Amino acid sequence: MKNIVAKPVQPLSAIFCKSGVGWRFFKAYLKSMRLYYSFVTGIAGWIGVAYYEYLADLPSAIVEIVPSETKKLLILSLLFLSWGVNQIINDYLGLKEDRINAPQRPMVTGELQPVPALLLTGFLLIFTGGITWIYLEPFALFFLIGGVLLNILYEYAKGYGIWGNITFGLMIGMATLFGGYASGPTDVDLFTSNRQSVLFLVVLLNGLMTYYTYFKDYRGDRKAGKKTLIVSYGLRTSRVHAAVFAFIPTISLLILHKYELLTVELNQTFVILWLAVFCMHLITGILYYLYPTGKSSYSSLGINFQGCVCGQAALIGLFNQNLAIWLFVVSFILVGLLFKLHANHKG
């Protein structure tokens, strides 16, 4: 009878070494994170933090503990990195269509090996969960997990028309909820009509932003059997939708305000910032109406991302006007610069 010798369990470092993990790996990992997207989750989460501080400043003192600068910095760091980490999962699940849509992405070319990339992503997610549980608020962990699960679901939901857009919007909404609940303890019901309205606008802004991203992926999504709204309706009809949909966020805002679902004052700062956001949405809609395919369908994403992120920054103006102005300007500039660093539409 042969002696069965158990193979020693390899440590994580050994797996990484065997996979050839080094500087090239981390460079490819960082590239795959697409940091211009980080502002989407970062600013969305900042809405939650700003709202929590808004509650703390009310005369009725709805919440008693104001988050420290260190705590806010930690929350925002996690929020800004959360999209990039989740993007690795998204790239892995979307390899089939990426081989057509983005053949030069690191995971498609083999520059970023899936196993070590997913292991690193898993470690970072566990690390984030641990920080949330120990140093922030344990209840916020629910929204962290929800964001990860919705990201996985999104890869499948995008093949069923508008459900992909809704799922993506809800995923970013988890960042807003995480920012609010991680800021400190509260017994207040955060789901009043006013707060739901702001969350709805976050979901809507991101669902619309995702719609425009589907134009560049039209060919690959169709071959992969992903029936996005663009694939379902075709380019001729979708380009008309692109122009019309640009008005939806502003119309929705006016309806929410008219019927007193959004009861917070629409101050002058917010109105000015939102008018700028409306212009970005309108430019995006016109660009995709005129140039729904080719390299232009990728380059037009710059103003699309800026419109989404700046729209979220404008929402902060409902609670903190000075902060909203700074975030609006910084986001507009940095999202544009970071997007230009990813000028390769096939990568």
C-alpha positions in Angstrom: 0.0 0.0 0.0 1.5 3.3 -1.1 2.0 6.0 1.5 -0.1 9.0 0.7 1.8 12.2 1.3 -0.3 15.3 1.7 0.9 18.2 -0.3 1.7 21.2 1.8 -0.7 24.1 1.5 0.9 26.9 -0.5 0.9 30.3 1.1 -0.7 33.2 -0.8 2.7 34.7 -1.5 3.9 31.5 -3.2 0.8 31.5 -5.5 1.6 35.1 -6.5 5.2 34.3 -7.1 4.4 31.3 -9.3 2.0 33.4 -11.3 4.8 35.8 -12.1 3.3 38.6 -10.0 5.6 41.6 -10.0 5.7 45.2 -11.0 4.1 44.4 -14.4 1.2 42.7 -12.6 0.5 45.7 -10.4 0.8 48.1 -13.3 -1.8 46.0 -15.2 -4.0 45.8 -12.2 -3.9 49.5 -11.7 -4.7 50.1 -15.4 -7.7 47.7 -15.1 -9.0 49.7 -12.2 -9.7 52.6 -14.6 -9.3 55.3 -12.0 -11.6 57.8 -13.6 -14.4 55.6 -12.5 -13.3 55.9 -8.9 -14.9 59.3 -8.8 -18.3 57.7 -9.5 -18.3 55.6 -6.3 -16.2 58.2 -4.4 -18.6 61.2 -5.0 -21.6 59.0 -4.7 -20.4 57.9 -1.2 -19.6 61.5 -0.3 -23.2 62.3 -0.7 -23.9 60.0 2.2 -21.1 61.5 4.4 -22.3 65.1 3.6 -25.9 64.1 4.5 -24.8 62.6 7.8 -23.0 65.8 8.7 -26.0 67.8 7.6 -28.1 65.8 10.1 -25.5 66.5 12.8 -25.7 70.3 12.2 -29.5 70.5 12.4 -30.8 72.4 15.5 -32.7 69.2 16.5 -29.4 67.3 16.7 -30.7 64.2 14.9 -27.3 62.6 15.2 -24.9 63.3 18.1 -21.5 62.1 16.8 -19.9 64.0 14.0 -17.3 61.9 12.0 -13.7 63.0 12.6 -11.5 64.2 9.7 -9.6 60.9 9.9 -12.8 58.8 9.8 -14.0 60.7 6.8 -10.7 60.3 5.0 -10.8 56.6 5.6 -14.4 56.3 4.4 -13.6 58.3 1.2 -10.4 56.3 0.5 -12.4 53.0 0.6 -15.1 54.5 -1.6 -12.7 55.8 -4.2 -10.9 52.5 -4.4 -14.1 50.3 -4.3 -15.0 50.7 -8.0 -11.5 49.8 -9.2 -11.3 46.7 -7.1 -14.8 45.6 -8.2 -13.8 46.3 -11.8 -11.4 43.4 -11.7 -14.4 41.1 -11.1 -16.3 42.8 -13.8 -13.4 42.3 -16.3 -13.2 38.6 -15.4 -16.9 38.0 -15.9 -17.0 40.0 -19.1 -14.0 38.4 -20.8 -16.2 37.0 -23.7 -17.4 40.4 -24.9 -14.2 42.2 -24.0 -12.3 40.0 -26.5 -14.3 41.8 -29.2 -15.0 45.2 -27.6 -11.6 45.8 -25.8 -9.1 43.2 -27.1 -6.2 45.1 -25.5 -7.4 45.1 -21.9 -4.8 43.6 -19.6 -6.9 40.6 -18.7 -7.7 39.8 -22.3 -4.1 40.0 -23.5 -2.9 37.9 -20.5 -0.9 40.8 -19.1 -3.1 40.5 -16.0 -3.5 36.9 -14.9 -7.0 36.2 -13.6 -6.1 34.0 -10.6 -3.7 36.4 -8.8 -5.9 39.4 -9.8 -9.0 37.8 -8.2 -7.0 36.8 -5.2 -5.7 40.3 -4.7 -9.2 41.7 -5.2 -10.6 39.2 -2.6 -8.0 40.2 -0.1 -8.7 43.9 -0.6 -12.4 43.4 -0.2 -11.9 41.4 3.0 -9.5 44.1 4.3 -12.2 46.8 3.5 -14.8 44.7 5.3 -12.5 44.4 8.3 -11.9 48.1 8.5 -15.6 48.8 8.2 -16.4 46.3 11.0 -13.7 47.4 13.4 -13.1 51.1 12.8 -16.3 52.4 11.1 -19.9 51.1 11.6 -20.6 47.4 11.3 -24.0 48.0 9.8 -22.4 49.7 6.8 -20.9 46.3 5.9 -24.3 45.3 4.6 -24.0 47.9 1.8 -20.4 46.9 1.0 -21.5 43.3 0.4 -24.5 44.6 -1.5 -22.3 46.5 -3.9 -20.1 43.5 -4.6 -23.1 41.2 -5.2 -24.8 43.8 -7.5 -21.5 44.1 -9.4 -21.5 40.4 -10.1 -25.2 40.4 -10.9 -24.7 43.3 -13.3 -22.6 41.3 -15.7 -25.6 39.1 -16.3 -28.3 41.7 -15.9 -26.8 43.9 -18.7 -27.9 41.2 -21.1 -31.6 41.9 -20.3 -32.2 45.4 -21.5 -32.9 48.1 -18.9 -32.2 45.7 -16.0 -28.5 46.2 -16.6 -28.9 49.9 -16.2 -31.0 49.6 -13.0 -28.6 47.1 -11.5 -25.6 49.3 -12.1 -27.5 52.3 -10.7 -28.4 50.4 -7.6 -24.8 49.2 -7.2 -23.6 52.8 -7.1 -26.4 53.6 -4.7 -24.8 51.2 -2.3 -21.8 53.6 -2.1 -24.1 56.5 -1.1 -25.7 54.3 1.6 -22.3 53.0 2.7 -21.0 56.6 3.1 -23.9 57.6 5.2 -24.1 54.6 7.5 -20.3 54.3 7.9 -20.1 57.9 9.2 -21.6 57.2 12.6 -24.4 55.6 14.5 -27.9 56.8 14.1 -31.4 55.6 15.1 -33.0 57.9 12.5 -35.1 56.5 9.7 -32.9 57.4 6.7 -35.6 56.3 4.2 -37.9 59.3 4.2 -39.2 60.6 0.8 -36.6 63.4 0.8 -33.7 61.0 1.3 -35.2 58.4 -1.1 -35.4 61.1 -3.8 -31.7 61.9 -3.6 -30.8 58.2 -3.7 -33.2 57.8 -6.7 -31.3 60.6 -8.5 -28.0 58.8 -7.8 -29.4 55.6 -9.3 -30.8 57.5 -12.3 -27.6 59.4 -13.0 -25.6 56.2 -13.1 -28.1 54.2 -15.0 -28.1 56.8 -17.7 -24.3 57.0 -17.7 -24.2 53.3 -18.2 -26.6 53.5 -21.2 -24.2 55.7 -23.1 -21.3 53.3 -22.4 -23.1 50.6 -24.3 -22.7 52.3 -27.6 -19.0 51.5 -27.8 -19.7 47.9 -26.8 -22.5 47.4 -29.4 -20.7 45.1 -31.7 -19.2 42.9 -29.0 -22.4 42.8 -26.9 -24.4 41.7 -30.0 -22.0 38.9 -30.8 -21.9 37.8 -27.2 -25.7 37.7 -27.0 -25.9 40.6 -24.5 -29.2 42.2 -25.2 -28.5 45.7 -23.9 -30.9 48.5 -24.7 -28.6 49.5 -27.6 -28.6 45.9 -29.0 -32.3 45.5 -28.5 -33.4 48.7 -30.3 -30.5 49.0 -32.8 -28.2 52.0 -33.4 -30.7 54.0 -35.5 -33.4 54.1 -32.7 -30.9 54.2 -29.8 -29.2 57.3 -31.1 -32.5 59.1 -30.9 -33.0 57.7 -27.4 -29.5 59.1 -26.5 -30.6 62.6 -27.3 -34.0 62.3 -25.5 -32.7 60.6 -22.4 -30.4 63.5 -21.7 -33.4 65.4 -20.3 -34.5 62.6 -17.9 -32.4 63.6 -14.8 -33.5 67.2 -14.9 -37.2 66.4 -15.6 -37.1 63.8 -12.7 -35.6 66.4 -10.4 -38.3 69.0 -11.2 -41.1 66.3 -10.7 -39.6 65.3 -7.4 -39.5 68.9 -6.3 -42.9 69.8 -7.6 -44.7 67.0 -5.8 -42.7 67.7 -2.6 -40.9 64.4 -2.6 -37.6 66.3 -2.5 -38.4 68.9 0.2 -34.9 70.2 0.8 -34.4 73.8 -0.6 -33.0 74.0 -4.1 -30.5 76.7 -3.2 -28.8 79.0 -5.7 -25.5 77.0 -5.7 -27.3 73.8 -6.4 -29.3 75.3 -9.2 -26.2 76.7 -10.9 -24.3 73.5 -10.6 -27.2 71.5 -11.9 -27.6 73.7 -14.9 -24.0 72.9 -15.8 -24.8 69.2 -15.3 -27.8 69.5 -17.6 -25.5 71.0 -20.3 -23.1 68.1 -19.9 -26.0 65.6 -20.3 -27.3 67.5 -23.4 -23.8 67.5 -25.0 -23.5 63.8 -24.3 -26.9 63.1 -25.9 -26.0 65.1 -29.0 -22.6 63.5 -29.4 -24.1 60.0 -29.3 -26.9 61.0 -31.7 -24.3 62.3 -34.2 -21.6 59.7 -33.6 -23.0 56.5 -32.1 -20.2 54.3 -33.4 -16.4 54.3 -34.0 -13.7 55.9 -31.9 -16.0 58.8 -31.2 -18.4 56.5 -29.2 -15.5 56.0 -26.8 -14.0 59.5 -26.7 -17.5 60.9 -25.9 -17.5 58.9 -22.7 -15.3 61.6 -21.1 -18.1 64.2 -21.0 -20.5 61.4 -20.1 -18.5 60.4 -17.0 -18.1 64.1 -16.1 -21.8 64.7 -16.3 -22.5 61.7 -14.0 -19.9 62.5 -11.4 -20.6 66.3 -11.4 -24.3 65.5 -11.1 -23.5 63.7 -7.9 -21.3 66.5 -6.7 -24.2 68.9 -7.4 -26.5 66.8 -5.1 -24.1 67.4 -2.3 -24.9 71.1 -2.7 -28.3 70.4 -1.2 -26.5 69.8 2.1 -23.2 71.5 1.9 -22.8 74.3 -0.8 -19.1 75.1 -0.4 -18.1 71.4 -0.5 -20.2 70.8 -3.6 -18.5 73.6 -5.5 -15.0 72.3 -4.7 -16.0 68.7 -5.5 -17.7 69.7 -8.7 -14.7 71.6 -10.0 -12.1 69.0 -8.9 -14.1 66.1 -10.2 -14.7 67.8 -13.6 -10.9 68.4 -14.1 -9.6 65.1 -12.7 -12.2 62.8 -14.4 -11.3 64.5 -17.7 -7.5 64.1 -17.1 -7.7 60.5 -15.9 -10.0 59.6 -18.8 -7.4 61.0 -21.3 -4.8 58.6 -19.8 -7.0 55.8 -21.0 -7.3 57.1 -24.5 -7.0 53.6 -26.1 -10.6 52.6 -26.8 -9.6 49.0 -27.2 -7.9 48.8 -23.8 
